[in-house]
């Protein structure tokens, strides 16, 4: 039995050393991981574009399916997913769908994050070769497609086909790597925490504005359901193509609706739609645009409640960031700047040239839209963050009085000093009285009064006002005047008595 168990156990590997989880990735060569991360999004994106074109070709009427033609047409479609402007028969096509762009960005970010895990990168700098490989592969593939499109009806600019996919894929790969590692310590230590909090609040406000635009677009489409349904073709192939076109351009329509809700609006050729004005014009026959009204309505300004609610939401989300209201206002300003920049980016990507016909161009006034969006965030959010957040407690009035009482004022100090001097000077005044009494009985009163005079002069130098008050209270005169009167009276009396004594014996002798 024991021998059978030994046969079932692998002799070359001790027990407990079995691979667990991702330990198998240690045996995978680094080059294979980089190659899979670089080519994976390219092959997947190109395959999705080719599949959609094949479905449209197969379902469309009077269309001849060709595998080679589908593969060649998928190249410009792949470039359109990366927002590379195309030329169709010499006419520019710059208004490209945003939904494929969102898809390829997520695809590249996911591939980069997975490659970082498989490569077991310990630090962010170890992932730099991965980002370079992904970006370089997109650059080469864009150059290849632009070269193959020479002489074809659909062409792409060489430099745009090389640079734009490389930049977008590099940014997406960086985002996937940062999601794995987090914010670099160097940037985290140098960035202000309030600025990071404002960045998150700004992203919240931007997504909330997009949600308001999506809600408005949904309501307009639902209210115009009959018009939308009439734009679909009777055949399945054409209807499927229109539905697919509307789905791919759905994010573009949401951005336009967001601009409409916030105030600036959008334009399609001669058509200009915004809350406070309307200028009619022709609209492409796409079901996605069936909700565009034919004339203005007086109740449209009510929709301004939506961006106002978004500003209140941003302010409420940052009300507890800091106890200082000024710090919360800084966060609100950063959030408003993020929202304004996001409106510029999304408005630029959502619009563009649409041939040279009556629908050219499709645009969102990004300058006005960014300023208006900034104001919609900063004003209500600043108000809410300032008044709804915590404030430093006001110092009670009683505490001020206690502090004032605790610190003696100069007048109080002088009064206390005067009281101490009074206590010290009272015995001296008694000594002066005793000295004057002794001066009346003996002729040596002047010698006994000299110490008192010296003490009075010393106290007079310290505080002359107090000596005057003390002498007035005790009923004493100045020390220089006091010894004169009692000193002269005994002399006069003795002289008179001596004279009278000498005269009397003379009369008796006679």
Number of C-alpha atoms within 10 A of each C-alpha: 6 6 8 8 9 10 10 8 12 10 9 6 9 9 9 6 7 8 9 7 6 10 12 10 15 11 7 12 10 13 10 10 17 23 15 16 26 26 18 15 24 19 11 13 21 19 15 15 21 22 15 16 19 20 15 19 18 15 17 18 12 8 10 10 16 12 11 9 13 18 18 17 20 23 24 26 24 25 25 24 23 26 23 25 22 24 18 14 11 12 14 19 20 22 25 26 24 22 15 22 20 13 13 22 21 18 20 29 24 20 22 32 22 17 23 24 14 18 19 15 15 11 11 17 10 13 22 13 11 25 23 17 18 27 23 20 19 25 21 16 20 29 19 15 22 22 15 15 18 13 8 13 11 21 23 27 17 16 13 19 29 23 18 19 27 23 16 19 29 24 17 24 31 22 21 25 27 17 14 16 16 12 13 12 10 8 9 12 10 8 11 11 13 19 17 15 19 26 21 19 25 27 17 19 28 25 15 20 29 22 18 24 24 20 16 20 25 15 13 17 19 14 13 16 14 12 16 18 11 12 17 18 13 9 11 13 17 16 17 17 20 20 15 14 15 18 17 17 18 20 20 22 23 22 27 28 29 31 30 24 26 25 23 26 25 25 23 22 20 16 17 17 26 20 21 14 15 17 13 16 15 12 16 12 13 14 21 20 20 23 20 15 13 15 10 15 12 9 8 15 14 10 16 15 12 21 26 18 19 23 30 22 20 30 31 20 19 26 23 15 18 17 14 14 21 13 15 26 25 17 32 35 22 23 32 33 22 25 29 25 21 19 29 20 13 17 24 15 20 25 26 20 20 19 18 13 10 15 18 20 20 19 21 28 18 23 14 17 24 25 18 20 28 24 20 24 32 27 18 22 30 27 16 22 29 23 12 15 18 16 12 8 6 6 8 8 8 9 10 11 11 10 10 11 10 9 10 10 11 9 9 11 11 11 12 12 13 16 13 11 17 16 11 12 18 14 10 17 17 11 16 22 13 13 20 18 13 17 20 17 12 11 14 13 18 17 11 16 22 15 14 17 16 12 13 20 15 12 16 14 11 12 14 13 11 17 21 14 12 16 15 12 9 11 9 15 11 14 17 10 10 15 17 11 10 18 19 12 11 16 11 10 10 11 11 11 10 10 10 11 11 10 10 10 10 9 8 7 6 5
